[in-house]
Amino acid sequence: MDVLDRIEKALDSIRPYLEADGGNVRILDLNEGVLRLELLGACGNCPMSTMTLKAGVEEAVKKSVPEVTSVEAVNITSADDPNAELPHTMR
């Protein structure tokens, strides 16, 4: 199983939690240990995305795929963005 397949498997383990709040993630690329993800659905405009990315996504991926040294999202919305939405469970 190659590195990207192992990353997908790690992401699959946390996707139910992301999907429960109307979101998901997609792999954009892996370069020198840095995994770049696109946040999809509600994850793209949720002010909790940074915390979710670091505490949930990055932790799960790095635990399963030690080659990944960090995870970055390309489309995190600022928490003070008036269009940002809280996850459904936070409302």
PyMOL commands that place a pseudoatom at each C-alpha (Angstrom):
pseudoatom trace, name=CA, resn=MET, resi=1, chain=A, elem=C, hetatm=0, pos=[0.000, 0.000, 0.000]
pseudoatom trace, name=CA, resn=ASP, resi=2, chain=A, elem=C, hetatm=0, pos=[1.542, 3.327, -1.010]
pseudoatom trace, name=CA, resn=VAL, resi=3, chain=A, elem=C, hetatm=0, pos=[1.648, 6.460, 1.132]
pseudoatom trace, name=CA, resn=LEU, resi=4, chain=A, elem=C, hetatm=0, pos=[-1.411, 8.123, -0.449]
pseudoatom trace, name=CA, resn=ASP, resi=5, chain=A, elem=C, hetatm=0, pos=[-3.473, 4.961, 0.053]
pseudoatom trace, name=CA, resn=ARG, resi=6, chain=A, elem=C, hetatm=0, pos=[-2.461, 4.880, 3.730]
pseudoatom trace, name=CA, resn=ILE, resi=7, chain=A, elem=C, hetatm=0, pos=[-3.383, 8.563, 4.069]
pseudoatom trace, name=CA, resn=GLU, resi=8, chain=A, elem=C, hetatm=0, pos=[-6.815, 7.885, 2.514]
pseudoatom trace, name=CA, resn=LYS, resi=9, chain=A, elem=C, hetatm=0, pos=[-7.313, 5.013, 4.953]
pseudoatom trace, name=CA, resn=ALA, resi=10, chain=A, elem=C, hetatm=0, pos=[-6.435, 7.293, 7.887]
pseudoatom trace, name=CA, resn=LEU, resi=11, chain=A, elem=C, hetatm=0, pos=[-8.813, 9.972, 6.573]
pseudoatom trace, name=CA, resn=ASP, resi=12, chain=A, elem=C, hetatm=0, pos=[-11.542, 7.351, 6.168]
pseudoatom trace, name=CA, resn=SER, resi=13, chain=A, elem=C, hetatm=0, pos=[-11.282, 6.662, 9.909]
pseudoatom trace, name=CA, resn=ILE, resi=14, chain=A, elem=C, hetatm=0, pos=[-12.305, 10.241, 10.743]
pseudoatom trace, name=CA, resn=ARG, resi=15, chain=A, elem=C, hetatm=0, pos=[-14.575, 11.031, 7.786]
pseudoatom trace, name=CA, resn=PRO, resi=16, chain=A, elem=C, hetatm=0, pos=[-17.760, 9.949, 9.612]
pseudoatom trace, name=CA, resn=TYR, resi=17, chain=A, elem=C, hetatm=0, pos=[-17.124, 12.721, 12.159]
pseudoatom trace, name=CA, resn=LEU, resi=18, chain=A, elem=C, hetatm=0, pos=[-16.529, 15.317, 9.447]
pseudoatom trace, name=CA, resn=GLU, resi=19, chain=A, elem=C, hetatm=0, pos=[-19.548, 14.143, 7.449]
pseudoatom trace, name=CA, resn=ALA, resi=20, chain=A, elem=C, hetatm=0, pos=[-21.756, 14.319, 10.557]
pseudoatom trace, name=CA, resn=ASP, resi=21, chain=A, elem=C, hetatm=0, pos=[-21.189, 18.083, 10.466]
pseudoatom trace, name=CA, resn=GLY, resi=22, chain=A, elem=C, hetatm=0, pos=[-21.630, 18.343, 6.689]
pseudoatom trace, name=CA, resn=GLY, resi=23, chain=A, elem=C, hetatm=0, pos=[-17.959, 18.364, 5.744]
pseudoatom trace, name=CA, resn=ASN, resi=24, chain=A, elem=C, hetatm=0, pos=[-15.159, 16.284, 4.307]
pseudoatom trace, name=CA, resn=VAL, resi=25, chain=A, elem=C, hetatm=0, pos=[-11.557, 16.553, 3.108]
pseudoatom trace, name=CA, resn=ARG, resi=26, chain=A, elem=C, hetatm=0, pos=[-9.772, 15.805, -0.150]
pseudoatom trace, name=CA, resn=ILE, resi=27, chain=A, elem=C, hetatm=0, pos=[-6.055, 15.211, -0.667]
pseudoatom trace, name=CA, resn=LEU, resi=28, chain=A, elem=C, hetatm=0, pos=[-4.447, 17.817, -2.913]
pseudoatom trace, name=CA, resn=ASP, resi=29, chain=A, elem=C, hetatm=0, pos=[-0.815, 16.758, -2.662]
pseudoatom trace, name=CA, resn=LEU, resi=30, chain=A, elem=C, hetatm=0, pos=[1.979, 15.461, -0.470]
pseudoatom trace, name=CA, resn=ASN, resi=31, chain=A, elem=C, hetatm=0, pos=[5.328, 17.196, -0.788]
pseudoatom trace, name=CA, resn=GLU, resi=32, chain=A, elem=C, hetatm=0, pos=[8.322, 16.646, 1.517]
pseudoatom trace, name=CA, resn=GLY, resi=33, chain=A, elem=C, hetatm=0, pos=[6.106, 15.348, 4.325]
pseudoatom trace, name=CA, resn=VAL, resi=34, chain=A, elem=C, hetatm=0, pos=[3.575, 18.189, 4.096]
pseudoatom trace, name=CA, resn=LEU, resi=35, chain=A, elem=C, hetatm=0, pos=[0.083, 16.963, 3.278]
pseudoatom trace, name=CA, resn=ARG, resi=36, chain=A, elem=C, hetatm=0, pos=[-2.153, 19.607, 1.683]
pseudoatom trace, name=CA, resn=LEU, resi=37, chain=A, elem=C, hetatm=0, pos=[-5.895, 19.063, 1.993]
pseudoatom trace, name=CA, resn=GLU, resi=38, chain=A, elem=C, hetatm=0, pos=[-8.951, 20.829, 0.664]
pseudoatom trace, name=CA, resn=LEU, resi=39, chain=A, elem=C, hetatm=0, pos=[-11.728, 21.213, 3.206]
pseudoatom trace, name=CA, resn=LEU, resi=40, chain=A, elem=C, hetatm=0, pos=[-15.082, 20.429, 1.626]
pseudoatom trace, name=CA, resn=GLY, resi=41, chain=A, elem=C, hetatm=0, pos=[-18.658, 21.336, 2.490]
pseudoatom trace, name=CA, resn=ALA, resi=42, chain=A, elem=C, hetatm=0, pos=[-19.206, 22.868, 5.917]
pseudoatom trace, name=CA, resn=CYS, resi=43, chain=A, elem=C, hetatm=0, pos=[-15.544, 22.271, 6.819]
pseudoatom trace, name=CA, resn=GLY, resi=44, chain=A, elem=C, hetatm=0, pos=[-14.456, 24.942, 4.357]
pseudoatom trace, name=CA, resn=ASN, resi=45, chain=A, elem=C, hetatm=0, pos=[-16.248, 27.748, 6.173]
pseudoatom trace, name=CA, resn=CYS, resi=46, chain=A, elem=C, hetatm=0, pos=[-16.379, 26.559, 9.772]
pseudoatom trace, name=CA, resn=PRO, resi=47, chain=A, elem=C, hetatm=0, pos=[-14.451, 28.616, 12.326]
pseudoatom trace, name=CA, resn=MET, resi=48, chain=A, elem=C, hetatm=0, pos=[-13.545, 25.383, 14.149]
pseudoatom trace, name=CA, resn=SER, resi=49, chain=A, elem=C, hetatm=0, pos=[-11.732, 24.023, 11.071]
pseudoatom trace, name=CA, resn=THR, resi=50, chain=A, elem=C, hetatm=0, pos=[-8.251, 24.920, 12.297]
pseudoatom trace, name=CA, resn=MET, resi=51, chain=A, elem=C, hetatm=0, pos=[-8.791, 23.039, 15.549]
pseudoatom trace, name=CA, resn=THR, resi=52, chain=A, elem=C, hetatm=0, pos=[-10.398, 20.090, 13.752]
pseudoatom trace, name=CA, resn=LEU, resi=53, chain=A, elem=C, hetatm=0, pos=[-7.535, 19.976, 11.277]
pseudoatom trace, name=CA, resn=LYS, resi=54, chain=A, elem=C, hetatm=0, pos=[-4.821, 19.940, 13.942]
pseudoatom trace, name=CA, resn=ALA, resi=55, chain=A, elem=C, hetatm=0, pos=[-6.516, 17.924, 16.682]
pseudoatom trace, name=CA, resn=GLY, resi=56, chain=A, elem=C, hetatm=0, pos=[-8.345, 15.430, 14.497]
pseudoatom trace, name=CA, resn=VAL, resi=57, chain=A, elem=C, hetatm=0, pos=[-7.149, 15.174, 10.924]
pseudoatom trace, name=CA, resn=GLU, resi=58, chain=A, elem=C, hetatm=0, pos=[-3.434, 15.791, 11.429]
pseudoatom trace, name=CA, resn=GLU, resi=59, chain=A, elem=C, hetatm=0, pos=[-3.283, 13.548, 14.496]
pseudoatom trace, name=CA, resn=ALA, resi=60, chain=A, elem=C, hetatm=0, pos=[-5.005, 10.643, 12.707]
pseudoatom trace, name=CA, resn=VAL, resi=61, chain=A, elem=C, hetatm=0, pos=[-2.860, 10.944, 9.588]
pseudoatom trace, name=CA, resn=LYS, resi=62, chain=A, elem=C, hetatm=0, pos=[0.477, 11.321, 11.379]
pseudoatom trace, name=CA, resn=LYS, resi=63, chain=A, elem=C, hetatm=0, pos=[-0.306, 8.360, 13.648]
pseudoatom trace, name=CA, resn=SER, resi=64, chain=A, elem=C, hetatm=0, pos=[-1.012, 6.097, 10.660]
pseudoatom trace, name=CA, resn=VAL, resi=65, chain=A, elem=C, hetatm=0, pos=[1.482, 7.586, 8.207]
pseudoatom trace, name=CA, resn=PRO, resi=66, chain=A, elem=C, hetatm=0, pos=[4.668, 8.746, 9.952]
pseudoatom trace, name=CA, resn=GLU, resi=67, chain=A, elem=C, hetatm=0, pos=[6.028, 10.055, 6.635]
pseudoatom trace, name=CA, resn=VAL, resi=68, chain=A, elem=C, hetatm=0, pos=[3.561, 12.939, 6.999]
pseudoatom trace, name=CA, resn=THR, resi=69, chain=A, elem=C, hetatm=0, pos=[5.140, 15.633, 9.172]
pseudoatom trace, name=CA, resn=SER, resi=70, chain=A, elem=C, hetatm=0, pos=[2.370, 18.233, 8.946]
pseudoatom trace, name=CA, resn=VAL, resi=71, chain=A, elem=C, hetatm=0, pos=[-1.050, 18.844, 7.448]
pseudoatom trace, name=CA, resn=GLU, resi=72, chain=A, elem=C, hetatm=0, pos=[-2.199, 22.088, 5.846]
pseudoatom trace, name=CA, resn=ALA, resi=73, chain=A, elem=C, hetatm=0, pos=[-5.582, 23.109, 4.511]
pseudoatom trace, name=CA, resn=VAL, resi=74, chain=A, elem=C, hetatm=0, pos=[-5.752, 25.439, 1.539]
pseudoatom trace, name=CA, resn=ASN, resi=75, chain=A, elem=C, hetatm=0, pos=[-9.174, 26.932, 2.217]
pseudoatom trace, name=CA, resn=ILE, resi=76, chain=A, elem=C, hetatm=0, pos=[-9.728, 27.519, 5.923]
pseudoatom trace, name=CA, resn=THR, resi=77, chain=A, elem=C, hetatm=0, pos=[-12.073, 30.425, 6.567]
pseudoatom trace, name=CA, resn=SER, resi=78, chain=A, elem=C, hetatm=0, pos=[-11.150, 32.886, 9.285]
pseudoatom trace, name=CA, resn=ALA, resi=79, chain=A, elem=C, hetatm=0, pos=[-13.174, 32.511, 12.495]
pseudoatom trace, name=CA, resn=ASP, resi=80, chain=A, elem=C, hetatm=0, pos=[-14.313, 36.134, 12.243]
pseudoatom trace, name=CA, resn=ASP, resi=81, chain=A, elem=C, hetatm=0, pos=[-15.610, 35.704, 8.683]
pseudoatom trace, name=CA, resn=PRO, resi=82, chain=A, elem=C, hetatm=0, pos=[-19.320, 36.654, 8.730]
pseudoatom trace, name=CA, resn=ASN, resi=83, chain=A, elem=C, hetatm=0, pos=[-20.052, 33.785, 6.299]
pseudoatom trace, name=CA, resn=ALA, resi=84, chain=A, elem=C, hetatm=0, pos=[-18.431, 31.150, 8.512]
pseudoatom trace, name=CA, resn=GLU, resi=85, chain=A, elem=C, hetatm=0, pos=[-20.765, 28.551, 9.962]
pseudoatom trace, name=CA, resn=LEU, resi=86, chain=A, elem=C, hetatm=0, pos=[-20.475, 26.586, 13.167]
pseudoatom trace, name=CA, resn=PRO, resi=87, chain=A, elem=C, hetatm=0, pos=[-20.742, 22.817, 12.861]
pseudoatom trace, name=CA, resn=HIS, resi=88, chain=A, elem=C, hetatm=0, pos=[-24.295, 21.524, 13.261]
pseudoatom trace, name=CA, resn=THR, resi=89, chain=A, elem=C, hetatm=0, pos=[-23.497, 20.042, 16.672]
pseudoatom trace, name=CA, resn=MET, resi=90, chain=A, elem=C, hetatm=0, pos=[-22.303, 23.425, 17.960]
pseudoatom trace, name=CA, resn=ARG, resi=91, chain=A, elem=C, hetatm=0, pos=[-25.515, 25.321, 17.192]
for i in range(1, 91): cmd.bond("trace and resi %d" % i, "trace and resi %d" % (i + 1))
show_as sticks, trace
zoom trace
